[in-house]
Amino acid sequence: MNNFAKNLNSKLQFINYNKTAHKSIINVHSTRNNTIITLTNNNNQPITWLSSGSIGFKSSQKSGYEAGYQSTIKLFDMINQSSPDSPLHQSKFGPIEMHFRGFGQGRFASWAALLSQQGESFKQRLTLIKDKTHLVRGGTRPKKQRRFYHHRHRIILVSDDSTPFILAIDWRDSRPTTRQLLYTLEIDAPHQTLFEQLNKRDIPYTLTHTFSSDLFTGASILLNNHEDRIHLPLLQSVKHVYPINSFDNPANSLSQDSLDLSTQSAYNSQLYPLVSGTQALPSHSSVQLLSASALRQSAITQAHERNLTGDGIFIAFIDDGVDYTHPGLGGCFGENCPISHGWDLVGDNYNTTTHDISPGPLGATTCKSHGTSTIGVAASQLEQLPGAAPNATFGMYRIFGCYGSSGDDVLAMGLIKAYEDGADIINISAGGPDGWTTSLPSVVASRIVEKGRHVVTSAGNYGLQGLLYSNSPAGGIGVTPVASTDLPYVPYLNASLTMESKPGDRFPYVPATSFNKMNVTVPAYILDKSGNSTSDACNNVTTSDKLDDVAVIIKPGGCSIGEKLENLKSANASLVLISDINGNLTSSPAVEGLDTAIINLNTTRNLLDGENITLHYTPILQENPRDGLISQYSSMGPSADGYGKPAVGAPGANIPTLAPGNNYMIQSGTSFSAPYYSSMLALLLQDARRKGQMLKPDVARALMLNGATSVMLDDDIPGPAFTVLQGSGVANLTATLDATTYALPDILNLNDTYNGVSKSHTIEVVNMGSEETTFTILHQPALTGYVLDDGTIQPRTWLPEHSTDSAEVDFPTTLTVSANSSASLDVNFSYKDIDDHRLPVYSGWIVLESPESRLQVSYNGIAGDLSKMQVLDNTDDLFQQGFPVPFAFRQSDKNLIDTVDSFSMIGLDKPAVIYRLTGPSPYLRIDLVDDTAKRNVINGVLNWMNDIFGDDERSAKSGVLYEELGVSRNGFMGSGQGSSYQRYDMDGKFANGQTIPSGTYRFHISALKVHGDENNNDDYETWLSEKFTIK
């Protein structure tokens, strides 16, 4: 008897029938074409039979879930309605066995029918279940999603210079986040049919959206019960099930602190990056210089000189709304306004926790600024801050409320709405790390491209995480993710302090992120007159001290700085300078209604109580040595399934743009490089239409990417940056507009060595000109970057180690293309002597040069086998605490399970587990297994049944706790840089909703390797916890 049969027979409470009683056997044979059900007697002689086809299901419907379910119900009805003289009548009362063969959907459906109300009398008489299917090692498994937990952590320790961005993390303050049971179902039948099938299965749900489009037909539903998830992919009308992920509203700006850009001026005053939200904004001349630099870098200025401004092109933005009352956006919405299209898909109160959706006409959004800033890059009407495509038609499709996150389903709705409104270009500056191409937004975006439109996305701001960390929905096939480049200048705040007693000397200070005391002169008020106490401001601060028009000087100690600041605020203080006497304060706390800053010990020693001090707070522009290079925060590919991301680069760092309320901001991020590229694309499309041409999306994109300019990895590193960092290079609109030739495909994705070390591709070169063109063919290799650190299993963070090793490429030396014709170029790639265990990412360009033009086609590949990459982290590299991950602990006091042996399952007296992935995994699962279990308990035998009763053959009490498909690797950075690890908290139930009984267990984690066979245990990495007891 196999695992499936053992599990079920141990779970069911069988009736002890007399051995001579008449026994009936229900034989379910489920194939990919049909479900055949045969009723036999104790001697295995047929009594009756029926099939999906015999009861009316046609063609491909015969193999579906609904057909199998109805066939089983039909048999039950035949038995229940049989007369006493019918051969069927004995099956109405005697013992029942069920025998299964095959892995079609019918077997799932037959079991569901047995569990239904119509099958209740048969279930009560069930004495045995047999699985007669011949199984290969590892069995099979349906794909389902489970609860997902992740943690946004805090940094507590920075490691040494050899791994400059690897941080030690404190996991003890982590909290799990439960993914709700929200799914989008793609269907091939009317919505009502889906709802009827859900109701027929007694699946309670809440309908959140419906989709009715030539792109996508379906519905988003929120399930009430965990156990109902197993039925969704089996409903007859369902083509595909998409678990819905949530993602945060993009940050308004990125701090440059970690990039080590701060320097000192000639007068010894520390320079600090401009913080978005402060009142000390750069001068108008500085803003104009930054704006002009961005337009020149991308050759948009030159296009404007050709009277190309986007006229006639519709660019749709999917973001958090827009304040269209801003004068820079025309101050209006609708016909004859710059923003004439749009829709609010969610309303102010929406987030992915409440699902409080109130769609309606687009209003002016002032509670969020990101959308105003991104659309401002393209649409600004201000002469001193011109948009990149100011005469284009614009739309805004709001997918965020005022607070919280949004979801994949809402993003997909925004894509569909923009497409249906006729957008030529859809710009998305939202999403999160996701190394796979199969998410709902990625799929919908790819279909839009197939329909002849353009989808442009931000590449993501996770560059510090290293290679193999791409973004979603940038992963969509044909979608254009855009990397960010630096401008020639970096805006800084020159924060310095002068004293009446030290004329000519300047002393640095560090202001809080919100600071209003700019260029003011006030008396210094040293609270501790004796100089001996560190408890100043801990108590005895009153309004009688008259602190409202002085700079109060305090020291740490005696109580927390927060307590001191609150006390001073209560005493009407308006400005507090905190003396860093111990040299360990890095930032000044932000307290509403109180301006704060940090001064160093030297400044404190020079200050005299009562003397006037002046706080200088001057914005300046500093020359940037990384001008034109890819910004260090810009995300790097490739995707987990081998696609080269991003596609191209555009300006994105320190971009001046609009903000709600007639304001403007200086912003950084790939959120702003995307609208620059969208604008360039709009100018190209306008130029083509003016010439009577209608460029297809693949041709327009090829013209943009073929004409891009490659850039170096860093200002002091010779050699071009990896194409999975810069894409084809930085977009050059002049080269694109002047081009008469192009090449397809525009990117060659060579993937890894799993399918061999030699790759052959054909490039089609098209000549749109009236003259024959002969190209000289060249190979320009980029630097090769290593995914993994030397001697470790950890991905290398910025800057990835690199070398000049490259692929060997064979191609003809010349290629001639006739006028208005095309020719094929065959290219062969290979490599040898590679350090493949570190997964080198090699890349470069095939360059075609002629006297008239220059084309380049980028390529990328991994000189190693991703299936050999370790997926489950088993080191202490992240936490640096003396023991490796994964590890299990008690939720309440965080004591490890090796010191805790039992749990009451009351309150937080429950087990939890923390784990992390060093590589992507197509499938991850956490099981609760018997304490005697060994590793590799994923037997795969009828996992759909195990979801109900457990899956380990040694115990009747084991089962699945959590499953997830398409898991990206974890990052290694601090807050705002992605999730460094994942945490699962056990809640007393299996994933199917069944209560976990008392017993002794272990956690078992299994992660499938890239390219792995989900039915083969050898393709999984596993971990088994210490034993623990549930009382």
N, C-alpha and C positions, 0 to 999 in steps of 0.2 A: 504494500500500500504506500503511495507517495505522500509527499508533504501536504498537498491539498486535501486529500481524503482524510489523513490523520487529523489535520486541524479541524475540519468540519465535524468529523465524527466525535471528536473530544468535546466540542462545544455544544452540540445538540443534546437535548434531554429526550432520548429515545424511549418509546414505549416497548415493553418486553412482551412481544407477541409470541404465541405458541409456534414452535418451529413448523408445525403441520398446517398453519394458517396459509390461506392463499396470498401469495405475495405478487405484487405488480412492480414492473420496472419501467420507468420513464427514461427513454434513451434520447438524449439531445445531441444531434450531430450538426455542428455549426461550422459552415465553411464561408469562404469569401463570396460565394454565389447564392447560398440558400441556407435555410435552417430546416432540418428534417427531424420530426419528433415521432418516435415509434414507441408504442405501448406493448410490452411483452409480459408473458406470465412467468411463473417461477422456473419453467423449463426453457425460458428464453424463446418461446414461440410467439410470433406476432399476434396481437389482438386487434390492433388498428394502427394506422399511421396518418400523418398529415404533414404538410410542409407549408412554408410561406407562400409558395406559388399556388398551392391547391386551395388556399383560402382567399385568393384574389390579388396578392401583391405581384407587381409586374417588374420585369427587368432588374435593374440594380437595387430596387426597393426590397427584393426578396432577401438580401443579405443583411438588411438593416436591423437596428435595435427594435423599432416598432413592429416589424414583421415577426421577429422572434418572440416578442412579448405577446402579441395577439394570437400567435399559433399556440403558445402554451396555455393561454386563457381559454382558447377554443377547445383544447383537449380537456381541461378541467370541466368546462360546461358540458361536453359530451358525456363525461363520466357521471357528473352529478344528475344529468337528465335521463340517464339510461334506465330502461325497464328491468325488472327482476330477471327476465329471461335473456337479457343481453349479456354477451361475454364481457362487456365493459363493467357490469354491475359489481363484480368482485373487487374492482379497483376503487369502488366507492367507500368500502369499509376496511379492507385489509391493509397490511403493512405496505409501505412504498419505499422503493429505492430510486435514486436518480443517478444515471450514468452519463458522463459528459465526454464528448470527443470533439476536437477542433477548437480553434481560437477565434472564430467569427463573433460578431456582435450578438448573435443569437444566444450564446451561452450566458452572457451577462443578463440579457433580457429574460431568459427562462428562469434564472434564479430570482430576479426581481419580481416576476409573476408569482413565484412560490411564496414570496414575502408579502404579497399584496393581500387584500381582503378576500379576493376570490380564491387564493391559494391557501388560506388559513387551515382548512380541514386537511389538506394534503400535507402541509408542513407538520401538523400535529402527529401524523402517522408515519413520518419519515424515519426510517431505521438505519439507512446507510447511504453514503455518497461515494461514488467511485469516479476517478478521472482516468479514462482510458486513452488519453492523448499521449502519443509518443513525444517526449520532451527532449530537446537538445539540452546540453549542460547550460544551466542558468535560466532556462524557462523564458517567459515573456512578462511584459508589464505594460499596462496602459499608462499613458502620460497624464499626470494630474499635477496641479499646484497645491501647495499646503500653506499653512501660516508662515509668514516670513518675519523674522526679527532682525533689526540692525541697530547699531548704536552710533550716535554722534558723540565722540569722545573728547577728552581734554588732554593737553600735552603736559607731561610733568618732567621730562628729561630729554635733553638733546645729546646724541651720541658724539663720538669723536669725528675728526675731519675725514677719516677714510670713508665714512658713509654720512655725508653732511646733512642729509635731510631725513634720516631714519630717527624716529622719535619713540621714546618709551611712553607707554600709555597706562593710565590707571583705569582698570576695568571695574573697580568696586563701586563706582557711582553710575554705572551703566543702567539703562532701563530698556526693557524690550518694547518694541512697537509691533502690535499685531496687525497684519494685513487683513482687511475685511474681505468677506467672501463675495467680492465683486468681479463679475465676469462679463465679457462681451461675446455673444454668440453670433457667428456668421451663419446665415441660413440660406437655403435654396427653395424656400416655400413662403407663403404669406405669413405675416406675423401672427395672425390668429391661429394658424396651425401650430406654431411653436407654443403659444400660450395654452392651447388645448392639450398638447403633449405634456407640458409641465404639470398642468392640473390633473391629467389622467394618472400621472405618476405620484400624485399627492406631494409635490415639491412646493413648499411655501417660499415665496420670493417677493421682492419689491422691484417693480420696473422703474429704472432710472432714465433710460433713453431708448429711442428706437432709431434705426438707421434705414433710410430708404433712398438709395442712390445707385446709379450705374457703377459706382466705385465699390459700394459695400452695402449689403442688406443684412440687417441683424438687429439685435437688442442687447442692452446692458441690463443685467439683473443683479440684485443683491440677495444672496441666499440667506435663509434663516438658520440652516443646519449644515454642519460640516459634512455629514454623511451623504448629502444630496449631490455633492460635486461629482461623484463617480458616475452619475447618470447623464450628465450634460453632454459629453461627446457621443453618447449612444442614442440620443434622440434622433428620429428619422430625418427631421428637417435641418439638423445642425451639421454644417460643413466643417467648422473649426471653432475651438474655444480659446479665447485670449484672456488669460488672467490679467487684471488691471493693476498696473504699478502706479504709484504716485511719485511726484517730483516737486521739489520746492520752487517757489518763485525765484528767478535768478537774482543774485546779489546785485545791488546797484553799482558797486564799485569793488575793485580789488586793491587791497593794500599792497604797497611795494616793499614793505619792511623786509620780507624774507629774501628780496632780490639784491640786497646789499648795495643799494644805489645812493645811500646817504654819503655826503662828503662834507668838508668844512670850507668855509669861505676864508678869504685872506685875513679877516679880522676875527678868526677863531669862533665863529658862531655856527652851531650845529644846524644843518639843513634837514628838514623833516618833510616827508611826502605830503602832498595836499590831500586832506581827508574830505571826502564828499560829505556835505552837510554843514561844514564850518561856514562862518560868515566872511572869512577872508578869502574872497575869490580873486583870481588873477585879473589883471587889467584887461580892458577891451583889446588892447594891442596884443597882449599875450594870447588871448583866446583866438584872435584872428590869425596869428602866426601858426598856432597849432592846427586850426582848421585848414588853412592854406597848405600846410605841410601834408596833411592827410590827402587832400585833393590832388596835390602834385604827385605824391608817391604812387598813387594808383592811376595817374594820367587822366583823371577826371577833368582837371582844369583844361587840358588840351582839348578834350572832347567838348567841353562847354564852348570853347573858342570856335568849334565847328558847328555851333548852334544845336548841339545835342543836349537836351535837358530832360528827356524821358517822355516827351509829349506823345500821348496816345497809348502808353503802356500802363497796365494796371498792376500795381504791386500791392499784395495783401500781406498784412502783418498779423501773426498770431501771437498774442502777448497778454499783458495784464491790463489792457485798456489804454486810453489816451485822453489827455486833457486837450481836446480840440479847441477850447476857448483861448488857448495860448496864441498871442499875436503871430508868433513864428509859424503857426499852423493855419493861419488864415482867420482864426477866431470863430470858426463856424464848422458845421457838419452838414453834408448833403449836397445837392446839386449846386454847381458852380463854386464849390469849396475844394481845397486840396484833398481833404478826406471826405469822399462822397459815398463810400460803402462801409459796411460794418454791421456787427451784431454782437450783443452781449449774450454769450452762451450760458452764463452762470449766475450773475447778480452779485451784489456786495457780500452776501453772507455765505457764499459757497466755500467749502473746503472738502477734502476727501474723508474727513471724519464725520461731518454732519450730512453731507450730500444734499444740502439745502439749496437746490437749484431753482433759480427764478430767471429764465431767459427772457430777453425782450430787446427792444430797440437800444442801440448804443447810446449811452449817456457819457458825459464828460467825467473821466476818472481822475480823481485827485488823491485818493488814498494810496495809490501805487504810482511809482514814477518810471518803472523800467520800460513800459511800452511807449510812453511819451519820449523817452530818451532814444530808443531804437528807431522809431519812425522819424524822429527829428533829424537823424543822420541823413536820411534820404529826402525828407519832405520840407525841411526848414525853408521858410520864405524870407528870412532876414538877410539883408544885404551884408551885414557884418559877420553872419554865421550861415552861409548859404548851404542848402541841402545838396546832396550829390545828384539827385534827379528831381529838381524842384517842380517841374511841370508834368510829372507823371500823375496818374490817377491813383489814389491811395485808399486802402481799406484797413480797418482794424477789427479783429475778431477776438473778443475778450474771453480768456479761458481761466483766469484767476479771480477769486474774490479779493476782498480787502485783507484777509488774513488766511494764512495756511497755504496748503499745497493744491495742486491740480492732479488730474489723472489721465492715463493713456486714452481713455474713452472720450474725454472732453477734448483733448488735443486732436483726436481723430475727427470729432465733430467739427472742430474749427477748420481742419484741412478740407473736409468735404464741403462746408459752407462756402469757404473762399473759392474752391473749385467751381461750385455751382453758380457763384456770382460772376464767374468769368475771369478770374485773376490770371494774368499771364505768368506772374512770378509770385510764389508764396514764400514768405520769409518767416522762419521760426528761430527764435533765440531763447529756447527753453529745452529742458530735458535733463538727463543725468547719465552717469556712467552705465553703459550696458554694452557688453562686447559682442552682442549677437544681432542678427539682421531680421529677426522674426517677430519683433514686438508689433502690436497693433498699429501704432503711428508709423513705424517703418514700412509696414505692408501697405497701408493706405497711401503714404507718400510715394512709394514706388509705383503704385497704380496710377497716380496723378501724372507722374513722369511719362508712363506708357501712353497716357491719353494726350500727350503733346504739350504739357505745361512744365514749368520749372519749379522745383522745390529746393530752396536754399536754407541751410541750417548753420547754426554755430557749431564749431568743432568741439567745444567744451573747454573748461578752464581747469583741467586736471593734469597739466603738463608735468608738474612736480612729482606725479606718481610714476612717471617713466613710460616705457613702451608697453604695448598691448593693453591699452586702457582707453578705448574709444567710447564715444558718446552715443546716445539715442535721442531723437530719431535720425541722427546723422548716419546710422547704419543702413538706411534704406537703399536698395539697389537703384542707381541712377540719380539719387539725391546728391546734392553738392554741399558737403560740410566745409566750412571756411575757417582756416587758421588765422591767428592774429599776428600782425607785425607791429614793431615799435616805430614811433615817430622820432624825428631828429632831436626833440626836446622833451624834457621831463619837468613838469611843474612841481615846485617845492614851496614850502613855507619857511622863510628865514625867521626863526624864532630866537630872539636874543633880548637880553636885559641889560640896561645901563643903570648905574648908581650915581647919585649926586656926589658921593665921596670919592668916586674913582672915574673922573672924567676921561673919556677916550677908550676905556676898557669895556668890552662886551662879554657877557656871560650867557651861555645857552640855557634854555629851559625847554621842557617837553610839555606841550599843552594837551589837555584832554581832547577827545575827538570832536566835541562840541565846545567851542571857546569863543567868547564875545568880547573879551577885554583886549582888543587890539589897539596898539599904539596909544595907550593911556598912561598917564603919570599919576601915581598914588603914593602915599606914605607907606613904608614898611612897618608892620606891627608884629613884633616877635612875641608870641604868646607866653613862652617860658623866659621870663626876664632873667632868671638866675642862670640859665644855661645848663642846669644840672638834672632837670626832670625830662622824662620822655612821656609823661602822662598828660601833657598839655592837651586841652580840649576834650579829655575824657569826662570831665565834669566841671562844675563851677564856671560855665560860660553863660553869660546873660546878655540881654539886650543893652544893659547899661554900659557894656564895653564899647559900644558904638563902632561896630565892625563893618558897617555898610559901605564905607568909602575908603577902606584901607586894604592893603595886601597882607592877609594874615599868614604868618610863617609858623608852621608846625613841624614836628618830628614824629616818626613812627614810634610805637611803643606804648605800653600801659593799657591799651585797648586797641581794637581794630581801627584802621584808617577810616573805614566806612562809618563807624560810630562817631569818630571825631568830626567827620564832615557833616553828618546829620546834626550833631550838637551845634556846630558853627552855623549851619543853615538856619537852625531854630533861633540863633542869636542875631539873625539878619546879616550875617557875613555874605559878601558877594564875590570875593576873590580869595582863594587859598593857595599858597605855595607850599608844597610838601618837600621838606629837606631830605634828600636821599643819603642819610648819614652812614648807612651800611652798604651803599653801592649795589643794591639788589632790586631797586624799583625800575620797572621797564616802561610802565604806562600809567598815566594819571587816571584815577577813577572818574567816570562821568556821573555827575549828580545833577538832576534837574533843578534849575534855578540857582546853580552855584558853579562858577568858573574855577577850574582847578588846573594846576600844572606842577611839574616836578622840577626842582632845582638841585644841583649837585652840592657836595660838601664844600667845595671851594667857594662856590657862590655864597653859601650860608656863612662861611667864616668872614667874608668880606662885607656882609651886610651890617649896617648900623640901624639899630632900632629907631624908627621915626624919620629916617631920611627918605627923600623922594626917590622912587625908582620908576623907570619907564620900560614898559613891555613892548618891544618892537615885534611886529608880526607881519612880515612883508612877503607877499608872493613873488616868486621869481621863476624864470625858466633856466634850466641847466642843460647844457648840451649832452646828448645821449650817445655814448659810444656804440650802442647796439642799434643805431638808426637803420631801419629797413630789415632787420633780422626778425625771425619768428620770436614772439614774446614767450618768456619762460613759463608762463602759466598755460600756454596753448596745449591742448591735449594731443597725445600721440597714439597712433594706431600701431599695428593693424587691428582689425576686429578679430574676435575669437575664431570666426570662421574664415579668416584669411583675406579679407578685403582691405585694400589700402585706403586708409582714412587719415587725415582729411584729403580734399581734392585740390585745394588751392589756398593761397593766402591773400589777405587784404588788411589795410590799417585797422587796428583795434585797441591800441594802448594810448591812454591819455587823450581820448576823443572829446572835444567840447561839443555839447549838444543841449537840447532843450530839457526842461523839467517842469512839472506842473506849477501853476500859479505864476506864470510870466517869469519864470526863473530859468537858469541853465546850470548844467553840471559838467564836470570833467570826469569821464567814465573810462573804464578799461575792461576788456573782456572780449571773447569771441562773439558775444552778443552784438557787438558794434562792428566787427569785421564783416559779419553776415550782411547787414544792410548796405555796406559799401559795395560788396560784390553784387548784391541784388541791383543796386543802382547802376553799376557798370554794365550789367547784363541788360538792363532796361535801355541804356543808351545804345548798346549794340543792336537790340531789336528795333529801336526807333530808326537807326541808320539803315538797317536792312529794309524796313518797310518803306522808308523814303526812296529807296532804290527799286521798289517794286518786288522785293524778295520776302519770302516767308520762311524763316529759318526754323527747321525742326529743332527740338530741344537738344538732341545729341550733337547736331552740327554746331549750334550756338555754343554749347559747352565745350566742344572740341576746339573751336576758335579761341575761346577764352583760355583754356588750359594749354593748348599748343603754343600760345604766345606768351605764357608766363615766364618770369625770370627767376632762375634759381638763386638762392642766397646761401651764405655760409652758416655753419652751425652756431658759431659765436664769434665775437669780435677778435678774439685772440686764438682761434682755432682754424687753421687752413683746411679747406675741404667743404663741399656742399653739405647742408643738413640732410638728414634722412628724408626721403619723400613721404614717409609716414608721419613726419612732423610738418613739413612745408607743403605737402602735396606736390603738384606739378611745379610749384614756385609761386612767386608773388604776381598776382594778376597785373598785366600791363595793357591798358585799354588801347593805347596807340598802336601797339603791335597787332592787336586783335582787329581793330578797325581797318588797318591797312592790309590785312592778310587776304591773299587770293587762293591759298591752299590750306587744307586741314587734313588731319589724320585721325582715324578711328581704329580700335578703341583709343580713347584718350588716356587711359590708365591700364597697364598690364598687371593683373593680380596673379602672381605666380604661386601663392600659397606656400605651404611648408613641404618638407621632403617625404611626407607620408606616402605619397603616390609616385615617388621617384625623384632623382636629383637633376634630371634633365627636363627642360620645359621648352616647348615650341609654340610660337605665336605668329599670327599673320596680321600685319598692319595694312589697312587700306588707306592709300594716300590719294586725295582728291584735288584736282586742279580746276578751280573755277574760272581761271583766267583765259585769255584769248591767245596766249603764247605757250609753247611747250616749255616745260621746266625740267632741268636735270639737277638732282640733289646729290650732294656728297653725304654719305652716311657715316656718322660718328657715334662712339659710345662715351658718355660722360658719367662715370660712376659717382655716386654719393658716398659719404662715409658709411661704414657699417656699424650699427649700434647693437649692443648686447642686451637682451632682455634681462638676463640674470646676472647678479653680482658674482664675481669669481669665487669659487669655492663655497657658494651658498645656494639655497633653493629660492632666495628672495629676489624679486624683480628689482633691478637697479633704478633708483629714483634719479631725478634731474641732478646732474647731467649724466645721461647714460654713458658708460664706457664705450669707446668707439675705436675703430681702426680703419686703415685704408684698404683692407682686404675687400675684394669685390667679386662679383660674378664674372664668369667668362662668357662673352657674347659673340656669336658668329652671325654675320650678315653680309650681304653684298656691299661693295664699296660705293656703288652709285645706283641711282634709280631715276629713270626718265619717265615723266608723266605728260602725256599729250594734253593739248588744250581742251578744256571742258570734258575731261575724262578722268579716269582713275587707274591706279596700278597697285599691285600687291607687293609687300615687303615681308619676307619670311625671316624671322629672328629666332635663334636658338640660344637658350641660357643653360649654363652648367656651372659647377663650382667644385673645388677639391680642397683638401687639406684644411677642413673647417673644424672649428671648435664647437661642434654641434650641441653639446650638452648645455651650453650657455644661450642657445637659441639666437644666433646672430641674425639681425634683420638687414638684409642687403637691399640696395635700391640704386636708382640712377635714372638716366634718360637715354633714349635712342634719339639722336639729334639728326635732323635733315636740313642741310644748308644748301642754299643756292644764291646766286647773285641777287635774286629778287626777294627771297624770303628765308625765314628760318622757322622750323617747326621742332618741337620736342615732345616726346611721348614718355611719360614717367613709367617706371616699373617698380615693383616691390615684391619681396619674398622672404621666407624664413629658411635659413640654411640649417634646418634641424627639424626633427619630428615632434610636433606638439603633443602627440600621444605619449611621449616620454617625459613630458614636463610634470614635475610633482605638483599635485593639486592641493592636498591637505597639508597645511603647515603643521610640522611636528617639532618646532623649535621654540626658543624663548626670545627670539630676536625682537619681537614687538614689545612685550611687557617687561622683559628683563627682570624677572622676579624669582628666578631660581628653579622654575619648572616649566615645561613646555605646554603649548596648546596642542589639542583641545584639552579642556579640563572641566569637570563638573563641580558644582558647589550648591550650597543652600541659599535660596533667594533672600532670606531674612538677614542673616549675619555674614554672608559671603564666605563661610567656612567651607573648605574643600571637602569633597566626598570621602577622601581617604581618612579624614578625621571625623566624619559624620556618617553613621551607618543606618539611620532610619529617619523617616519623615511621616508626620501625622497627616499631611495634605490639608491642613487647616491654615488659613491665612497665607503667610509667606513661608511656612514650613514645608517647602516643596523644592525639588531639585531643579537645577538649570544647568545649561552647558554653554560654554563659549568656545568658538572655533573660528578659524579663518582659512581662506583659500589663497594659496600662492599662485594658482593658475585657474583659468576658467574651466567650468564643468558643465556639460550638457544636462546633467541630472544629478541632484544631490538629495539625500534622504537621511532622516534620523529615525531609527527604530528604538523601541523599548523591547529588550530581549530577556529571556530567562537567564538567571545568574550563571548557569552552566554553559551558556553559548560561547562559541568561538567566533573568530572573525569570519567575514564572507558569509553571513547568514542570508544575504539577498539571493534567495533561490528562484525568484521570479515565477513560481508556479501559481498560476491563477491569482495574481496579485489583487484583482478586483474582488475576489472572495476574501482574501486576507484583510482587505480594508474593513471588512465586517467582523472578522473573527480573529485576526492576528496572523502572523506569517512565519513564525519559527516552529519547526517541526518538533522541537524538544519541549515546548511549553504551550499550554492552552491560554496563557496570559500575555503573550507577546503581541506586538502590533506596531503599525506605522504611526509615528507621531507627526511627521512633517516631511513634505516633498517639495521640490522646486525644480523647474526646468530652466535651462539657459542662464546659468549663474556666472556672473563676472567675477574676476579675481578681486581680492581685497586690496585696498591701498595701504600706504605706509605713512601717510601724512597726518597733520593735525586737523583741527576743526575747519570745515569748509573745503577739505580736500578729499572728500569721499569717505566711505565707511571702512575703517581699518579692520574690523572684525564683526562677527555676527553672534547674537545671543538668542538662545531658545529657552523659554521658561515653560516647564511642564505645568499643566493646569488640572491634572487629574483625569483627563480623557484622552483616548486615542483620537487620531485625526478624523475618524468616522463618527465621533460623538459618543462612542461607547465608554462607560466608566472603567477606569483601570482598577482591577481588583487588588486586594492585598497580596503581597508576595515580595520576593527578592529578585532584583532586576539589574540590568546594565543598560546604559546608553550605547547605541551602535550607530556610528556615522559612516555613510558610504558616499563617495564622490566618483562619478564616472569620468574617465579621462576623455580628452578631445579625441575624436575619431573612434571612441570605444563602442563596443557592441553592448547594449544595455542588458542583453541576455547572458553575458559571459562574465562570471565572477572575476576572472583574471584582469578585466578591464576597469576594475574599481580599486580605489584606495579606501581603506577602512580604518576605523579607530573604535576601540572598545573601552568603556569606562570601568572604574572600580565598581564593586557590588554596592548596592544600597537596597534598603527594605522600605516598602510602603506598608504602613500599618492599616 
